[in-house]
């Protein structure tokens, strides 16, 4: 596989169906998927077959044992955190091909130390949100929906640059 359009990073995902949908998005858009353990499910071949992930061989997926191991291995030059705890809308970010998009688990998001790392290493403006109505019952969007929105905004900004060609 060539250079990925973007890197989708899931920190401790819990719901296999979300990860499966995100994997399909990664495969369809030329992105690399990073899964940071622990996961809330098994990713064995048998578990993938049972979940109907017959396209998983198309997913450029890398697994990392921990946040620290991910940072050491990948050394991401540009990492964007998508979180409900940010004030900056995602459409104000300027994405570049190869950027890393980070998403936390479905129930807790990312831990405070990851927010601190992002702010310290990338800056407060690298914490992004998808704005929603101010109704606490709405809570948040589905993780797979947020990932897909982020990836397609990134593609909108970068298609045609650095060999990214989506038809």
URLINQUI-V800856 format. One record per residue. N is the residue number from 1. RES is the residue in one letter. SS is DSSP state (~ for helix, > for strand, _ for the rest). PHI is phi in radians with two decimals (* if undefined). Layout:
# URLINQUI-V800856
N;RES;SS;PHI
N;RES;SS;PHI
This chain:
# URLINQUI-V800856
1;X;_;*
2;X;_;-1.37
3;X;_;-1.17
4;X;_;-1.26
5;X;_;-1.04
6;X;_;-2.59
7;X;>;-1.92
8;X;>;-1.70
9;X;>;-2.01
10;X;>;-1.91
11;X;>;-1.64
12;X;_;0.97
13;X;_;-1.12
14;X;_;-1.94
15;X;_;-1.88
16;X;~;-1.05
17;X;~;-1.13
18;X;~;-1.09
19;X;~;-1.10
20;X;~;-1.08
21;X;~;-1.11
22;X;~;-1.17
23;X;~;-1.06
24;X;~;-1.12
25;X;~;-1.06
26;X;~;-1.05
27;X;~;-1.10
28;X;~;-1.31
29;X;~;-2.08
30;X;_;1.28
31;X;_;-1.74
32;X;>;-1.73
33;X;>;-1.77
34;X;>;-1.99
35;X;>;-1.97
36;X;>;-1.80
37;X;_;-1.28
38;X;_;-1.38
39;X;_;-1.74
40;X;_;-1.54
41;X;_;-2.81
42;X;_;-1.56
43;X;_;-2.10
44;X;_;-1.18
45;X;~;-1.04
46;X;~;-1.07
47;X;~;-1.14
48;X;~;-1.12
49;X;~;-1.06
50;X;~;-1.07
51;X;_;-1.46
52;X;_;1.34
53;X;_;-1.54
54;X;_;-1.25
55;X;_;-1.77
56;X;~;-1.05
57;X;~;-1.16
58;X;~;-1.51
59;X;_;-1.53
60;X;>;-1.43
61;X;>;-2.08
62;X;>;-2.14
63;X;>;-1.84
64;X;>;-2.26
65;X;_;-1.21
66;X;_;-2.82
67;X;~;-1.03
68;X;~;-1.11
69;X;~;-1.18
70;X;~;-1.04
71;X;~;-1.07
72;X;~;-1.14
73;X;~;-1.27
74;X;~;-1.55
75;X;_;0.77
76;X;_;-1.12
77;X;_;-1.25
78;X;_;-2.46
79;X;>;-2.16
80;X;>;-1.93
81;X;>;-1.74
82;X;>;-1.71
83;X;_;-2.67
84;X;_;-1.29
85;X;_;-1.61
86;X;_;-1.88
87;X;_;-1.88
88;X;>;-1.45
89;X;>;-1.17
90;X;~;-1.04
91;X;~;-1.30
92;X;~;-1.60
93;X;_;-1.48
94;X;_;-1.91
95;X;_;-1.49
96;X;_;-2.21
97;X;_;-0.94
98;X;_;1.55
99;X;_;-1.09
100;X;>;-1.78
101;X;>;-1.93
102;X;>;-1.83
103;X;>;-2.35
104;X;_;-1.55
105;X;>;-1.17
106;X;_;-1.11
107;X;_;-1.73
108;X;_;-2.15
109;X;>;1.22
110;X;_;-1.79
111;X;_;-1.21
112;X;~;-0.95
113;X;~;-1.14
114;X;~;-1.28
115;X;~;-0.99
116;X;~;-1.07
117;X;~;-1.10
118;X;~;-1.03
119;X;~;-1.06
120;X;~;-1.23
121;X;~;-1.68
122;X;_;-2.00
123;X;_;1.85
124;X;~;-0.95
125;X;~;-1.22
126;X;~;-1.63
127;X;>;-1.81
128;X;>;-2.12
129;X;>;-2.34
130;X;_;-1.74
131;X;_;-1.04
132;X;_;-2.38
133;X;_;-1.11
134;X;_;-1.52
135;X;_;-2.18
136;X;~;-1.03
137;X;~;-1.21
138;X;~;-1.30
139;X;_;0.84
140;X;_;-2.83
141;X;_;-1.54
142;X;_;-1.09
143;X;~;-0.98
144;X;~;-1.11
145;X;~;-1.15
146;X;~;-1.13
147;X;~;-1.05
148;X;~;-1.07
149;X;~;-1.07
150;X;~;-1.09
151;X;~;-1.10
152;X;~;-1.25
153;X;~;-1.17
154;X;~;-1.06
155;X;~;-1.12
156;X;~;-0.99
157;X;~;-1.36
158;X;~;-2.11
159;X;_;-0.95
160;X;_;1.68
161;X;_;-1.75
162;X;_;0.83
163;X;_;1.14
164;X;_;-1.57
165;X;_;-2.33
166;X;_;-1.96
167;X;_;-1.85
